[in-house]
Amino acid sequence: MNEAKRKKLKKSIKLTVLAEQAGTNSMYLSKIIHNRAKPSKQLAEKLASIANQMMFTDIFTAQDFLQ
């Protein structure tokens, strides 16, 4: 995930809530958004969808979480 989107995500929503709703843990999510872990495509799509819903926007894509 690029730095601008990472900052927006961290500023706008609680990552623990995003992780919980996506069925993962906050430590793994942190690794994903800092490009230290690569999730499955299915999890990346789920994370993008939930993040967009929580922020009432459509800026995140699965690719953001796969980078």
Secondary structure, DSSP 8 states (H G I E B T S, - for coil): --HHHHHHHHHHS-HHHHHHHHTS-HHHHHHHHTTS----HHHHHHHHHHHHHHHTS----HHHHH-
